[in-house]
Structures are given as C-alpha cells and as structure tokens.
Amino acid sequence: MARDEVMPLVTKALTTEVDELIKQELLNMAALCGQKAKKKKGKKKKKKGKKKKAKKIKLPGGKLIYDMTDYDILKELISN
C-alpha cells in the first residue's frame, strides 16, 4: 500500500529531473559545436521586396542557359 502511494510522486520527480538533465546536456552539446543558444525575438515586420530576377550567367552562350537548371546543363554537356 505504501508503495502505491509513493510511486506516482517518485515517478513525477524523476521525470522532471531527467528532463532538466537532458536540457542541460543539449545546451552543453550546442556549446561544444559552437552554436549559440536560440533566443526568442519579437516578430519582425515583413517588408515588401522586389521580385528576384534570374541571374544572367556571364559566359559565352550564357543567354542560352540562364533559365536551365544545373542538371539540364549537365545533360547538355554530356550529350555534346
């Protein structure tokens, strides 16, 4: 009977303690990797920006390939 009364309290205490230890380990790992802890920031306002244009490649024949993906360019190179 005593075991049934004490067991939920002990389990809850162990769970909170283990959670704290896991959080501490994660912070230590992040510090070892050189990452800074994430800080909560306020919401930023979205700025209306200009649409990005496709970059023109400054190569001979760049006008022909500026809208092609890297994979398409590679296929064309191999076929030639």
MOPAC internal coordinates of N, CA, C and O (Angstrom, degrees):
PM7 1SCF
backbone

  N    0.0000 0     0.00 0     0.00 0    0    0    0
  C    1.4462 1     0.00 0     0.00 0    1    0    0
  C    1.5226 1   111.16 1     0.00 0    2    1    0
  O    1.2310 1   121.03 1   138.61 1    3    2    1
  N    1.3125 1   115.63 1   -41.39 1    3    2    1
  C    1.4634 1   119.26 1   179.99 1    5    3    2
  C    1.5267 1   110.30 1   -64.71 1    6    5    3
  O    1.2310 1   121.04 1   143.03 1    7    6    5
  N    1.3278 1   115.61 1   -36.97 1    7    6    5
  C    1.4525 1   120.14 1  -179.76 1    9    7    6
  C    1.5348 1   110.16 1   -63.77 1   10    9    7
  O    1.2310 1   119.86 1   138.71 1   11   10    9
  N    1.3107 1   117.88 1   -41.29 1   11   10    9
  C    1.4558 1   121.63 1   179.54 1   13   11   10
  C    1.5249 1   111.80 1   -64.74 1   14   13   11
  O    1.2310 1   119.81 1   147.82 1   15   14   13
  N    1.3147 1   117.96 1   -32.18 1   15   14   13
  C    1.4598 1   121.26 1  -179.77 1   17   15   14
  C    1.5267 1   112.01 1   -77.09 1   18   17   15
  O    1.2310 1   120.29 1   143.42 1   19   18   17
  N    1.3210 1   117.05 1   -36.58 1   19   18   17
  C    1.4628 1   121.38 1  -173.73 1   21   19   18
  C    1.5340 1   112.25 1   -87.25 1   22   21   19
  O    1.2310 1   120.14 1   149.90 1   23   22   21
  N    1.3364 1   117.34 1   -30.10 1   23   22   21
  C    1.4654 1   121.66 1  -173.39 1   25   23   22
  C    1.5339 1   113.53 1   -56.49 1   26   25   23
  O    1.2310 1   117.65 1   133.20 1   27   26   25
  N    1.3341 1   122.08 1   -46.80 1   27   26   25
  C    1.4736 1   120.22 1   179.35 1   29   27   26
  C    1.5247 1   112.84 1   -61.59 1   30   29   27
  O    1.2310 1   119.60 1   143.04 1   31   30   29
  N    1.3117 1   118.37 1   -36.96 1   31   30   29
  C    1.4663 1   121.33 1   179.31 1   33   31   30
  C    1.5244 1   110.79 1   -66.69 1   34   33   31
  O    1.2310 1   120.95 1   137.71 1   35   34   33
  N    1.3233 1   115.79 1   -42.29 1   35   34   33
  C    1.4676 1   120.15 1  -179.89 1   37   35   34
  C    1.5182 1   110.40 1   -67.27 1   38   37   35
  O    1.2310 1   119.88 1   138.83 1   39   38   37
  N    1.3282 1   117.83 1   -41.17 1   39   38   37
  C    1.4597 1   120.76 1   179.61 1   41   39   38
  C    1.5230 1   111.00 1   -63.08 1   42   41   39
  O    1.2310 1   120.51 1   137.62 1   43   42   41
  N    1.3049 1   116.63 1   -42.38 1   43   42   41
  C    1.4654 1   120.77 1   179.53 1   45   43   42
  C    1.5234 1   110.73 1   -63.92 1   46   45   43
  O    1.2310 1   120.22 1   136.94 1   47   46   45
  N    1.3293 1   117.19 1   -43.06 1   47   46   45
  C    1.4606 1   121.11 1   179.27 1   49   47   46
  C    1.5290 1   110.95 1   -64.13 1   50   49   47
  O    1.2310 1   120.61 1   137.70 1   51   50   49
  N    1.3224 1   116.44 1   -42.30 1   51   50   49
  C    1.4665 1   120.04 1   178.83 1   53   51   50
  C    1.5247 1   111.41 1   -65.29 1   54   53   51
  O    1.2310 1   120.41 1   140.35 1   55   54   53
  N    1.2988 1   116.83 1   -39.65 1   55   54   53
  C    1.4613 1   120.37 1   179.79 1   57   55   54
  C    1.5205 1   111.39 1   -62.19 1   58   57   55
  O    1.2310 1   120.25 1   134.11 1   59   58   57
  N    1.3082 1   117.13 1   -45.89 1   59   58   57
  C    1.4671 1   119.56 1   179.32 1   61   59   58
  C    1.5217 1   111.17 1   -65.72 1   62   61   59
  O    1.2310 1   120.20 1   141.43 1   63   62   61
  N    1.3158 1   117.22 1   -38.57 1   63   62   61
  C    1.4660 1   120.55 1  -179.98 1   65   63   62
  C    1.5261 1   110.90 1   -66.12 1   66   65   63
  O    1.2310 1   120.61 1   137.34 1   67   66   65
  N    1.3275 1   116.43 1   -42.66 1   67   66   65
  C    1.4641 1   120.39 1   179.61 1   69   67   66
  C    1.5219 1   110.35 1   -66.04 1   70   69   67
  O    1.2310 1   119.79 1   140.28 1   71   70   69
  N    1.3269 1   118.00 1   -39.72 1   71   70   69
  C    1.4588 1   121.05 1   177.47 1   73   71   70
  C    1.5213 1   111.27 1   -60.31 1   74   73   71
  O    1.2310 1   120.01 1   137.06 1   75   74   73
  N    1.3111 1   117.59 1   -42.94 1   75   74   73
  C    1.4623 1   121.64 1   178.69 1   77   75   74
  C    1.5304 1   110.66 1   -64.34 1   78   77   75
  O    1.2310 1   120.34 1   138.84 1   79   78   77
  N    1.3182 1   116.96 1   -41.16 1   79   78   77
  C    1.4672 1   120.11 1   178.99 1   81   79   78
  C    1.5251 1   111.39 1   -65.27 1   82   81   79
  O    1.2310 1   120.46 1   141.21 1   83   82   81
  N    1.3109 1   116.73 1   -38.79 1   83   82   81
  C    1.4686 1   120.08 1   178.78 1   85   83   82
  C    1.5248 1   110.16 1   -65.49 1   86   85   83
  O    1.2310 1   119.92 1   137.19 1   87   86   85
  N    1.3197 1   117.76 1   -42.81 1   87   86   85
  C    1.4700 1   121.12 1   177.62 1   89   87   86
  C    1.5265 1   110.68 1   -60.59 1   90   89   87
  O    1.2310 1   120.64 1   138.63 1   91   90   89
  N    1.3234 1   116.38 1   -41.37 1   91   90   89
  C    1.4620 1   121.13 1   179.55 1   93   91   90
  C    1.5255 1   110.82 1   -64.22 1   94   93   91
  O    1.2310 1   120.42 1   138.07 1   95   94   93
  N    1.3392 1   116.81 1   -41.93 1   95   94   93
  C    1.4640 1   120.91 1   178.95 1   97   95   94
  C    1.5250 1   110.81 1   -64.26 1   98   97   95
  O    1.2310 1   120.23 1   138.97 1   99   98   97
  N    1.3197 1   117.16 1   -41.03 1   99   98   97
  C    1.4601 1   120.04 1   178.61 1  101   99   98
  C    1.5230 1   111.53 1   -62.79 1  102  101   99
  O    1.2310 1   120.58 1   139.62 1  103  102  101
  N    1.3119 1   116.50 1   -40.38 1  103  102  101
  C    1.4665 1   119.62 1   177.07 1  105  103  102
  C    1.5214 1   111.00 1   -65.02 1  106  105  103
  O    1.2310 1   120.36 1   140.85 1  107  106  105
  N    1.3237 1   116.92 1   -39.15 1  107  106  105
  C    1.4658 1   120.35 1   178.08 1  109  107  106
  C    1.5223 1   111.09 1   -65.05 1  110  109  107
  O    1.2310 1   120.30 1   137.94 1  111  110  109
  N    1.3337 1   117.02 1   -42.06 1  111  110  109
  C    1.4633 1   120.24 1   178.62 1  113  111  110
  C    1.5205 1   110.99 1   -63.41 1  114  113  111
  O    1.2310 1   120.58 1   138.18 1  115  114  113
  N    1.3145 1   116.50 1   -41.82 1  115  114  113
  C    1.4569 1   120.24 1   179.47 1  117  115  114
  C    1.5233 1   110.45 1   -64.13 1  118  117  115
  O    1.2310 1   120.26 1   142.21 1  119  118  117
  N    1.3287 1   117.11 1   -37.79 1  119  118  117
  C    1.4642 1   120.56 1   178.86 1  121  119  118
  C    1.5254 1   110.45 1   -67.19 1  122  121  119
  O    1.2310 1   120.00 1   142.57 1  123  122  121
  N    1.3139 1   117.61 1   -37.43 1  123  122  121
  C    1.4606 1   121.02 1   179.05 1  125  123  122
  C    1.5240 1   111.33 1   -67.58 1  126  125  123
  O    1.2310 1   120.61 1   145.48 1  127  126  125
  N    1.3248 1   116.44 1   -34.52 1  127  126  125
  C    1.4637 1   120.48 1  -179.85 1  129  127  126
  C    1.5255 1   111.58 1   -78.47 1  130  129  127
  O    1.2310 1   120.31 1   167.96 1  131  130  129
  N    1.2970 1   117.01 1   -12.04 1  131  130  129
  C    1.4565 1   120.26 1   179.36 1  133  131  130
  C    1.5123 1   112.82 1    89.88 1  134  133  131
  O    1.2310 1   119.65 1  -167.74 1  135  134  133
  N    1.2941 1   118.27 1    12.26 1  135  134  133
  C    1.4544 1   120.95 1   178.55 1  137  135  134
  C    1.5149 1   109.22 1   -90.39 1  138  137  135
  O    1.2310 1   121.41 1   -38.34 1  139  138  137
  N    1.2964 1   114.90 1   141.66 1  139  138  137
  C    1.4606 1   119.32 1   177.24 1  141  139  138
  C    1.5106 1   108.59 1   -85.48 1  142  141  139
  O    1.2310 1   120.81 1   -28.16 1  143  142  141
  N    1.3025 1   116.05 1   151.84 1  143  142  141
  C    1.4590 1   120.92 1   177.33 1  145  143  142
  C    1.5222 1   108.56 1   -67.08 1  146  145  143
  O    1.2310 1   120.85 1   -38.96 1  147  146  145
  N    1.3123 1   115.98 1   141.04 1  147  146  145
  C    1.4534 1   120.00 1  -179.53 1  149  147  146
  C    1.5160 1   109.34 1   -74.14 1  150  149  147
  O    1.2310 1   121.61 1   -47.93 1  151  150  149
  N    1.3043 1   114.52 1   132.07 1  151  150  149
  C    1.4545 1   119.82 1   177.39 1  153  151  150
  C    1.5131 1   108.26 1  -107.40 1  154  153  151
  O    1.2310 1   121.23 1   -36.32 1  155  154  153
  N    1.3081 1   115.25 1   143.68 1  155  154  153
  C    1.4458 1   119.43 1   178.13 1  157  155  154
  C    1.5190 1   109.05 1   -76.54 1  158  157  155
  O    1.2310 1   121.37 1   -48.70 1  159  158  157
  N    1.3007 1   114.99 1   131.30 1  159  158  157
  C    1.4585 1   120.42 1   179.56 1  161  159  158
  C    1.5179 1   108.35 1  -119.17 1  162  161  159
  O    1.2310 1   121.60 1   -21.35 1  163  162  161
  N    1.2881 1   114.54 1   158.65 1  163  162  161
  C    1.4572 1   119.98 1   177.02 1  165  163  162
  C    1.5119 1   109.97 1   -70.19 1  166  165  163
  O    1.2310 1   121.03 1   -15.48 1  167  166  165
  N    1.3030 1   115.63 1   164.52 1  167  166  165
  C    1.4564 1   119.90 1  -179.49 1  169  167  166
  C    1.5244 1   109.35 1   -70.28 1  170  169  167
  O    1.2310 1   121.49 1   -43.09 1  171  170  169
  N    1.3224 1   114.76 1   136.91 1  171  170  169
  C    1.4544 1   120.19 1   178.12 1  173  171  170
  C    1.5220 1   108.73 1   -95.22 1  174  173  171
  O    1.2310 1   121.25 1   -32.96 1  175  174  173
  N    1.3002 1   115.22 1   147.04 1  175  174  173
  C    1.4492 1   120.00 1   177.35 1  177  175  174
  C    1.5158 1   109.13 1   -79.76 1  178  177  175
  O    1.2310 1   121.02 1   -40.69 1  179  178  177
  N    1.3068 1   115.65 1   139.31 1  179  178  177
  C    1.4562 1   120.08 1   178.87 1  181  179  178
  C    1.5211 1   108.94 1   -78.85 1  182  181  179
  O    1.2310 1   121.48 1   -45.41 1  183  182  181
  N    1.3188 1   114.78 1   134.59 1  183  182  181
  C    1.4503 1   119.92 1   177.86 1  185  183  182
  C    1.5222 1   108.57 1   -98.68 1  186  185  183
  O    1.2310 1   121.45 1   -36.84 1  187  186  185
  N    1.2936 1   114.83 1   143.16 1  187  186  185
  C    1.4483 1   118.65 1   175.80 1  189  187  186
  C    1.5207 1   107.64 1   -79.43 1  190  189  187
  O    1.2310 1   120.96 1   -60.76 1  191  190  189
  N    1.3057 1   115.77 1   119.24 1  191  190  189
  C    1.4518 1   119.57 1  -177.23 1  193  191  190
  C    1.5158 1   111.44 1  -114.44 1  194  193  191
  O    1.2310 1   121.95 1   -11.61 1  195  194  193
  N    1.2883 1   113.87 1   168.39 1  195  194  193
  C    1.4499 1   120.18 1   177.49 1  197  195  194
  C    1.5200 1   108.43 1   -79.79 1  198  197  195
  O    1.2310 1   121.06 1   -28.95 1  199  198  197
  N    1.2980 1   115.57 1   151.05 1  199  198  197
  C    1.4568 1   119.92 1   177.41 1  201  199  198
  C    1.5210 1   108.63 1   -72.54 1  202  201  199
  O    1.2310 1   121.61 1   -40.48 1  203  202  201
  N    1.3314 1   114.52 1   139.52 1  203  202  201
  C    1.4589 1   119.06 1  -179.70 1  205  203  202
  C    1.5217 1   109.90 1   -78.86 1  206  205  203
  O    1.2310 1   121.15 1   -42.82 1  207  206  205
  N    1.3003 1   115.40 1   137.18 1  207  206  205
  C    1.4546 1   121.10 1   176.88 1  209  207  206
  C    1.5174 1   108.55 1   -94.95 1  210  209  207
  O    1.2310 1   120.84 1   -24.25 1  211  210  209
  N    1.3046 1   116.00 1   155.75 1  211  210  209
  C    1.4546 1   120.28 1   177.41 1  213  211  210
  C    1.5214 1   108.58 1   -66.26 1  214  213  211
  O    1.2310 1   121.31 1   -42.29 1  215  214  213
  N    1.3186 1   115.10 1   137.71 1  215  214  213
  C    1.4601 1   119.47 1  -179.52 1  217  215  214
  C    1.5225 1   109.68 1   -71.25 1  218  217  215
  O    1.2310 1   121.20 1   -46.08 1  219  218  217
  N    1.2908 1   115.31 1   133.92 1  219  218  217
  C    1.4592 1   119.52 1   175.81 1  221  219  218
  C    1.5202 1   107.92 1   -86.82 1  222  221  219
  O    1.2310 1   121.67 1   -47.55 1  223  222  221
  N    1.3018 1   114.42 1   132.45 1  223  222  221
  C    1.4547 1   119.99 1  -178.70 1  225  223  222
  C    1.5192 1   108.17 1   -86.31 1  226  225  223
  O    1.2310 1   120.55 1   -52.99 1  227  226  225
  N    1.3114 1   116.56 1   127.01 1  227  226  225
  C    1.4543 1   121.14 1  -178.17 1  229  227  226
  C    1.5217 1   109.16 1   -91.43 1  230  229  227
  O    1.2310 1   121.57 1  -107.17 1  231  230  229
  N    1.3076 1   114.59 1    72.83 1  231  230  229
  C    1.4537 1   122.40 1   177.35 1  233  231  230
  C    1.5280 1   107.95 1  -136.56 1  234  233  231
  O    1.2310 1   120.71 1   -20.05 1  235  234  233
  N    1.3163 1   116.24 1   159.95 1  235  234  233
  C    1.4603 1   116.79 1   172.54 1  237  235  234
  C    1.5287 1   108.79 1   -61.34 1  238  237  235
  O    1.2310 1   119.73 1   -54.34 1  239  238  237
  N    1.2848 1   118.12 1   125.66 1  239  238  237
  C    1.4598 1   121.81 1  -177.41 1  241  239  238
  C    1.5171 1   112.33 1    82.21 1  242  241  239
  O    1.2310 1   119.53 1  -167.80 1  243  242  241
  N    1.3130 1   118.51 1    12.20 1  243  242  241
  C    1.4546 1   122.39 1  -179.14 1  245  243  242
  C    1.5152 1   113.01 1   -63.59 1  246  245  243
  O    1.2310 1   120.68 1   151.17 1  247  246  245
  N    1.3346 1   116.31 1   -28.83 1  247  246  245
  C    1.4642 1   120.16 1   179.07 1  249  247  246
  C    1.5247 1   110.93 1   -64.99 1  250  249  247
  O    1.2310 1   121.00 1   153.58 1  251  250  249
  N    1.3173 1   115.70 1   -26.42 1  251  250  249
  C    1.4632 1   119.71 1  -177.77 1  253  251  250
  C    1.5212 1   112.75 1   -80.74 1  254  253  251
  O    1.2310 1   120.69 1   155.25 1  255  254  253
  N    1.3378 1   116.28 1   -24.75 1  255  254  253
  C    1.4655 1   118.23 1  -172.53 1  257  255  254
  C    1.5199 1   114.30 1  -115.50 1  258  257  255
  O    1.2310 1   118.85 1  -176.20 1  259  258  257
  N    1.3183 1   119.81 1     3.80 1  259  258  257
  C    1.4708 1   119.23 1  -173.94 1  261  259  258
  C    1.5186 1   112.81 1   -67.14 1  262  261  259
  O    1.2310 1   119.68 1   154.82 1  263  262  261
  N    1.3422 1   118.21 1   -25.18 1  263  262  261
  C    1.4550 1   120.00 1   179.51 1  265  263  262
  C    1.5247 1   113.01 1   -97.05 1  266  265  263
  O    1.2310 1   119.98 1  -176.59 1  267  266  265
  N    1.3249 1   117.65 1     3.41 1  267  266  265
  C    1.4611 1   122.01 1  -179.61 1  269  267  266
  C    1.5307 1   109.88 1   -90.30 1  270  269  267
  O    1.2310 1   120.93 1   -30.09 1  271  270  269
  N    1.3262 1   115.82 1   149.91 1  271  270  269
  C    1.4591 1   119.84 1   175.31 1  273  271  270
  C    1.5255 1   108.91 1   -80.35 1  274  273  271
  O    1.2310 1   120.93 1   -12.10 1  275  274  273
  N    1.3113 1   115.84 1   167.90 1  275  274  273
  C    1.4605 1   120.09 1   179.71 1  277  275  274
  C    1.5202 1   110.98 1   -60.51 1  278  277  275
  O    1.2310 1   120.71 1   141.65 1  279  278  277
  N    1.3215 1   116.26 1   -38.35 1  279  278  277
  C    1.4585 1   120.88 1  -178.88 1  281  279  278
  C    1.5229 1   111.01 1   -65.07 1  282  281  279
  O    1.2310 1   120.52 1   138.58 1  283  282  281
  N    1.3430 1   116.60 1   -41.42 1  283  282  281
  C    1.4632 1   120.34 1   179.05 1  285  283  282
  C    1.5255 1   110.90 1   -65.56 1  286  285  283
  O    1.2310 1   119.98 1   140.60 1  287  286  285
  N    1.3040 1   117.65 1   -39.40 1  287  286  285
  C    1.4610 1   121.92 1   178.14 1  289  287  286
  C    1.5196 1   110.18 1   -63.90 1  290  289  287
  O    1.2310 1   120.45 1   138.73 1  291  290  289
  N    1.3277 1   116.75 1   -41.27 1  291  290  289
  C    1.4562 1   121.50 1   179.10 1  293  291  290
  C    1.5239 1   110.83 1   -64.56 1  294  293  291
  O    1.2310 1   119.83 1   138.36 1  295  294  293
  N    1.3455 1   117.93 1   -41.64 1  295  294  293
  C    1.4647 1   120.80 1   178.28 1  297  295  294
  C    1.5218 1   110.41 1   -62.11 1  298  297  295
  O    1.2310 1   120.54 1   137.31 1  299  298  297
  N    1.3168 1   116.58 1   -42.69 1  299  298  297
  C    1.4566 1   121.19 1   179.85 1  301  299  298
  C    1.5360 1   110.76 1   -64.04 1  302  301  299
  O    1.2310 1   120.42 1   139.06 1  303  302  301
  N    1.3135 1   116.80 1   -40.94 1  303  302  301
  C    1.4599 1   121.69 1   178.98 1  305  303  302
  C    1.5206 1   110.77 1   -63.27 1  306  305  303
  O    1.2310 1   120.42 1   136.84 1  307  306  305
  N    1.3209 1   116.81 1   -43.16 1  307  306  305
  C    1.4640 1   120.59 1  -178.69 1  309  307  306
  C    1.5194 1   110.63 1   -68.15 1  310  309  307
  O    1.2310 1   120.19 1   140.47 1  311  310  309
  N    1.3272 1   117.24 1   -39.53 1  311  310  309
  C    1.4545 1   119.56 1  -179.93 1  313  311  310
  C    1.5354 1   111.12 1   -66.26 1  314  313  311
  O    1.2310 1   120.16 1   148.59 1  315  314  313
  N    1.3183 1   117.30 1   -31.41 1  315  314  313
  C    1.4766 1   119.58 1   178.81 1  317  315  314
  C    1.5105 1   109.66 1   -80.23 1  318  317  315
  O    1.2310 1   120.10 1   180.00 1  319  318  317

